[in-house]
Amino acid sequence: MVYKSLFLFLILLNDPIQAGFFNQHAEGWHWYQNLPVFEEKKEDDKRSLTEPPQPSPPPTLKNDPNELMKAYRLEMERRLNLAIINPTPFNVHQYQVLQKDLMTRSERFSTTWQKNLLDSPALDHSVGFPTSQIGRHVYLDEQRKNREERIKALSQSYGLFFFYRGNCPYCHAFAPIVKRFADVYSFDVLPISLDGSPIAEFPNSKPDKGQAAQLGVEIVPSLFAVNPQTGHILPISHGMITQDEIEKHILILTEAP
């Protein structure tokens, strides 16, 4: 089951244990007893794999789920350690009994969890973030469309300032990325050369006339989105990044608070 590993862990943290379980088949309160010596005794081979019911747990444990869960975890660990140290049929069986109880409770927890999600879909994370292969494709397609619409809408009022140097190899590698991004989303680009040298992808480059200082450009290549009407500036990158990163940075910078 998909949730099995999760619920095997959660059951040890969250699910209260009914006291009746500890009244059956030697699942009693053995953690109050001293551990047997590590040497296997002869009478162990003759012991039955079941024992008479044990006394009911103290009321304080019965009424306190935190204490009861602590006792359950300790008993699980005690039985496992004892079965490894002294693996008689009885010791291994005792651990298997408690492990089976844990698996049963895990299945019940998982089933109840699923029923609750069907009754209260607002609790189901997968409603808004599907996990199935088909649902995941639909979700990613919708995310991509939303991303493209937001960036294209931004290009209606913003342009790009691309700062570079002619002797910068990263600038020459970044220029095709900037051009491809601008073509895809219909951005106007103003390429600005800090040393007056041209760059192949932007032959209409302009020399820097103080714009770099105004925007605090200290690293090239640098890319800014600028709204010429409002003067609002979005610092998209300082250094070379991929087109996906350009898109992510713009979405982060334009995300509503």
SULKA-V647737 format. One record per backbone hydrogen bond with DSSP energy under -0.5 kcal/mol. NH is the residue of the N-H (numbers start at 1). CO is the residue of the C=O. E is the energy in kcal/mol with one decimal. If there is no record, write none. Layout:
nh->NH co->CO e->E
nh->NH co->CO e->E
This chain:
nh->4 co->1 e->-1.4
nh->7 co->3 e->-3.0
nh->8 co->4 e->-2.4
nh->9 co->5 e->-1.1
nh->10 co->6 e->-2.8
nh->11 co->7 e->-2.7
nh->12 co->8 e->-0.5
nh->12 co->9 e->-0.8
nh->13 co->10 e->-1.5
nh->14 co->10 e->-2.8
nh->15 co->11 e->-0.6
nh->16 co->14 e->-0.6
nh->21 co->18 e->-1.3
nh->22 co->19 e->-1.2
nh->23 co->20 e->-1.9
nh->24 co->21 e->-1.4
nh->27 co->24 e->-2.0
nh->30 co->28 e->-2.3
nh->32 co->29 e->-1.6
nh->33 co->30 e->-2.1
nh->44 co->41 e->-1.1
nh->45 co->42 e->-1.4
nh->46 co->43 e->-0.8
nh->47 co->43 e->-0.8
nh->47 co->44 e->-0.7
nh->61 co->58 e->-0.6
nh->62 co->58 e->-2.3
nh->63 co->59 e->-2.1
nh->64 co->60 e->-0.6
nh->64 co->61 e->-0.6
nh->65 co->63 e->-0.7
nh->68 co->64 e->-2.4
nh->69 co->65 e->-2.4
nh->70 co->66 e->-2.0
nh->71 co->67 e->-2.5
nh->72 co->68 e->-2.2
nh->73 co->69 e->-2.6
nh->74 co->70 e->-2.2
nh->75 co->71 e->-2.4
nh->76 co->72 e->-2.5
nh->77 co->73 e->-2.4
nh->78 co->74 e->-2.6
nh->79 co->75 e->-2.7
nh->80 co->76 e->-2.0
nh->81 co->77 e->-2.6
nh->82 co->78 e->-2.6
nh->83 co->79 e->-2.4
nh->84 co->80 e->-2.0
nh->85 co->81 e->-2.6
nh->86 co->82 e->-2.9
nh->88 co->86 e->-2.7
nh->92 co->88 e->-2.6
nh->93 co->89 e->-2.3
nh->94 co->90 e->-2.4
nh->95 co->91 e->-1.6
nh->96 co->92 e->-2.4
nh->97 co->93 e->-2.4
nh->98 co->94 e->-1.6
nh->99 co->95 e->-2.5
nh->100 co->96 e->-2.5
nh->101 co->97 e->-1.9
nh->102 co->98 e->-2.1
nh->103 co->99 e->-2.3
nh->104 co->100 e->-2.5
nh->105 co->101 e->-2.4
nh->106 co->102 e->-2.2
nh->107 co->103 e->-2.3
nh->108 co->104 e->-2.2
nh->109 co->105 e->-2.6
nh->110 co->106 e->-2.6
nh->111 co->107 e->-2.5
nh->112 co->108 e->-2.5
nh->113 co->109 e->-2.5
nh->114 co->110 e->-2.3
nh->115 co->111 e->-2.2
nh->116 co->112 e->-2.4
nh->117 co->113 e->-2.0
nh->118 co->114 e->-1.8
nh->119 co->115 e->-2.2
nh->120 co->116 e->-2.7
nh->123 co->120 e->-2.3
nh->124 co->121 e->-1.5
nh->125 co->123 e->-0.8
nh->127 co->124 e->-1.4
nh->128 co->124 e->-0.5
nh->128 co->125 e->-0.7
nh->129 co->125 e->-1.6
nh->136 co->132 e->-2.8
nh->137 co->133 e->-1.9
nh->138 co->134 e->-2.1
nh->139 co->135 e->-2.5
nh->140 co->136 e->-2.7
nh->141 co->137 e->-2.4
nh->142 co->138 e->-2.4
nh->143 co->139 e->-2.4
nh->144 co->140 e->-2.4
nh->145 co->141 e->-2.4
nh->146 co->142 e->-2.5
nh->147 co->143 e->-2.3
nh->148 co->144 e->-2.7
nh->149 co->145 e->-2.5
nh->150 co->146 e->-2.1
nh->151 co->147 e->-2.3
nh->152 co->148 e->-2.6
nh->153 co->149 e->-2.1
nh->154 co->150 e->-1.5
nh->155 co->151 e->-1.6
nh->156 co->152 e->-0.5
nh->156 co->153 e->-0.9
nh->157 co->154 e->-1.4
nh->158 co->154 e->-1.8
nh->159 co->226 e->-2.6
nh->160 co->188 e->-3.0
nh->161 co->224 e->-2.7
nh->162 co->160 e->-0.6
nh->162 co->190 e->-1.9
nh->163 co->161 e->-0.6
nh->163 co->222 e->-2.6
nh->164 co->192 e->-2.0
nh->168 co->165 e->-1.4
nh->169 co->167 e->-0.7
nh->172 co->168 e->-1.6
nh->173 co->169 e->-1.7
nh->174 co->170 e->-2.1
nh->175 co->171 e->-2.0
nh->176 co->172 e->-0.6
nh->178 co->174 e->-2.3
nh->179 co->175 e->-2.5
nh->180 co->176 e->-2.4
nh->181 co->177 e->-2.5
nh->182 co->178 e->-2.6
nh->183 co->179 e->-2.3
nh->184 co->180 e->-2.3
nh->185 co->181 e->-2.1
nh->186 co->182 e->-0.8
nh->187 co->182 e->-2.0
nh->190 co->160 e->-3.5
nh->191 co->189 e->-0.7
nh->192 co->162 e->-3.4
nh->193 co->191 e->-0.5
nh->193 co->206 e->-2.6
nh->194 co->164 e->-3.1
nh->194 co->192 e->-0.5
nh->199 co->202 e->-0.6
nh->202 co->199 e->-1.2
nh->205 co->202 e->-1.1
nh->206 co->191 e->-2.9
nh->208 co->193 e->-1.7
nh->214 co->210 e->-2.1
nh->215 co->211 e->-2.1
nh->216 co->212 e->-0.6
nh->216 co->213 e->-0.6
nh->217 co->212 e->-3.0
nh->218 co->216 e->-0.5
nh->221 co->163 e->-0.6
nh->222 co->163 e->-1.8
nh->223 co->237 e->-2.3
nh->224 co->161 e->-2.1
nh->225 co->234 e->-2.6
nh->226 co->159 e->-3.0
nh->226 co->224 e->-0.5
nh->227 co->232 e->-2.8
nh->228 co->226 e->-0.8
nh->231 co->227 e->-2.9
nh->234 co->225 e->-3.1
nh->235 co->233 e->-0.5
nh->236 co->223 e->-1.4
nh->236 co->234 e->-1.1
nh->237 co->223 e->-2.0
nh->239 co->221 e->-3.2
nh->246 co->242 e->-1.9
nh->247 co->243 e->-2.4
nh->248 co->244 e->-2.4
nh->249 co->245 e->-2.7
nh->250 co->246 e->-2.2
nh->251 co->247 e->-2.3
nh->252 co->248 e->-2.3
nh->253 co->249 e->-2.5
nh->254 co->250 e->-1.8
nh->255 co->252 e->-0.9
